[in-house]
Amino acid sequence: MIKIPSAEAKKEQSVYFTSTKSNFDKLGILTVTPFDWFEASYYYYRPDDLMWGAAQGKYLDKGFNFKLLYSPNNDALPKIAIGLDDFAGTGQFSKEYIVSTYGFEKFKLTTGIGWGKFVGKKNTIRNPLGSISNSFYSRPETSKNYDRGGQLSYDKLFKGEAVIFGGIEIPFGKNSNYSLKIESNPFDYFKFSCCGEGISSDSIDLRKSDANFNYGISYKIGEFGNIDLSYIKGNTLNLSISIGFSSKSPLRKKRNFEPEIKNNEFNQNKQNEFYYDLLDNLNRNKIYLQTADLKQNNLSITVDPADLVNPIQYSSRAAFIASEVAYFNQVNLTYIDIGYITRGAEINNISYKNSDIQSNKTPVALIKKRTVIKNIDPNNYRSDEFRPRVNFPVILNSIDPDIRTHVGSPERFLFYGFGIKLSSEVQFNRNLTFKGVVGQSLYDNFDQKISCPCSQLENVRTEIVSYLQKSDELYIKNLQLDYIKPIKKNIYGRISGGYLEEMYGGISSEILYKPFDSNLAISIELNNIRKREYDGRFKFKNFKTMTYHLNTAFYEQNTNILLKWSYGKYLAGDEGYTLDISRRMPSGWQAGFYFTRTNVSAEQFGEGSFDKAFYFKIPFNVFQKEYSKNSINFGLKTMTRDGGQKLVIENRLIDSFYGATKNEINENWLNYLK
């Protein structure tokens, strides 16, 4: 609706950004819908009339909202939602609600009951939950957890007086892309979205309410959002623009799998002719052949696809090309085994029946049943008969824009810098890789930001502004060597050294155990590091430390929930755990949040009480016709503090080797020969 919630949400796997502006406030909201029954959002709020110290209009608030939804299969029943807004922040928007939305033929009707900041001066009712317990009749003015913010205000939830709210939405126009919205206005704006560090003289006129209803017109931008112009509280125009999309289906239709296959003549004996023909055709289709072995009627090959991450997709494509090449060369095959090699390890092996690959009428469910997924030795491919030479070193370079940001400061919401960066990667062999990123700043406004760590702990992260300010010319983002190798079946090791991230350099090591038949992976990580100088060049500061973590990851394939938990020592010397919960789809789309609790008290940690953040990942596959391994990665912390901080590591093993377990492979059968 306009200001009141409904029981509707965007499609699952969606990300939307909403910007709202009126004559007294600005609101930016990032909303993620990982499930069709769960929606979460993070907002920044800038009121023009409230005070921040002695400055009017500089107050900046932020908080989390979430909503649980139920959509019955029976259209005769309404959708229902329960939501908490600003449930762990300063309380400017703190409210709870239960709401239903019913879709009639010509309009939608929304009705609900709200608590907290929903309650204004009029039309309040006695809390119906008081019949359960008398404690629901009264709502404390301030939560016991308010002191430093960032903690759940559980003692206020659904308590105190309540208010009934409602609204109606009537679609009209061609394709019903317009709608008229009318809703009740229960809010007292001297409580709702108020009052920061105090009101100003402008607040008296700007926040007064002259009407009990809000009115608005909404224009739907296809599946990508909407534009709303509303008249709220009888005296204020409100403009809202929401833009986003769902990644559940690609935004651009993918090209059908139509491989380019050529019958070559290499003038070799029959077996080598087949091998060379296989090499040429797989490489021609960017599924690079690593090894091959033909014994009787069984073919075993290993590949490294350039653009595909889906195990069933790249293995079925490779098997199809191999089957066609075998036909050209009059090689009779019964089984085709496809292995995937990464970092010198064959992490999976999928055995197809050649008759299934050749048939376009066999149901995929039957092919899945007859296909064998093997847990093999990661070095098994080294004994294959045909091993084409790889011309190491392989060198990759790119020049790209470099955008650096610092978000969420009261004096200015966004500080930014523009530049260019040179990214280089050198693969010396299958296990040893060098990666470096060097940037050149062209423009930034970081000097306008006051650097104030203001921390009781070692300044392991709160000096980030100093790094942004001092690296105003040529700077090194990272320069590191990675050696990653399989140790035994299902066990992998990594050692990295160099300038590992913007603030730290040193040596990092990790051992991962990821069993083939389990959803659980475990790694042990040890880092011996030193703090870099602010200018981002080669020198180091005096501070050095050692961190260690026991990392675990559990993947539940039916719901696609990835649960990660780690325990250990963090950069500031504090000890504790990090819990990370996300939804990771087979497509590569992922959204989640994490929080860290250590032996640092809320008072020592500072504002926010403990470290927390949310993030999402959107694969490029959503936007383009071709497939890609690249993705958009976005993360946002509520506060940059020093407690609960980890070293930023590329190629962390606990996050690597997707497709190394049976369940990770089996969740991808919808992409068979796609």
Secondary structure, DSSP 8 states (H G I E B T S, - for coil): --SS--S----TTEEEEEEEE-SSEEEEEEEEEEETTEEEEEEEEEESSSEETTEET---EEEEEEEEEE--SSTTS-EEEEEEESTTSSSSS-EEEEEEEEE-SS-EEEEEEEEETT--SSSEE--GGGGT-GGGG---SS-TT-TTS-S--GGGTT-S-EEEEEEEEEEESGGG-EEEEEEE----TTTTT--TT---TTHHHHS----SEEEEEEEE-TTSEEEEEEEETTTEEEEEEEEEEE-SS-SS-----------------HHHHHHHHHHHHHHHTTEEEEEEEEETTEEEEEEEESS---HHHHHHHHHHHHHHHHHHTT---SEEEEEEEETTEEEEEEEEEHHHHH-SSS-HHHHHHH-EEE---TTGGGG-SB-----S-EEEEEEEEEEEEEE--SS-SEEEEEEEEEEEEEE-SSSEEEEEEEEEEEEE-GGGS------SS--SSTTHHHHHHH--SEEEEEEEEEEEEEEETTEEEEEEEEE-SSSEEEEEEEEEE--TT-SEEEEEEEEEEEEE-TTSSS-EEEEEEEEEEEEEEEEETTTTEEEEEEEEE-TTS-EEEEEEEEEE-TTS-EEEEEEEEESS-HHHH-TTSSEEEEEEEEEGGGT-SS--S-EEEEEEES---STT-----TT-GGG--TT-SHHHHHTTGGGTT-
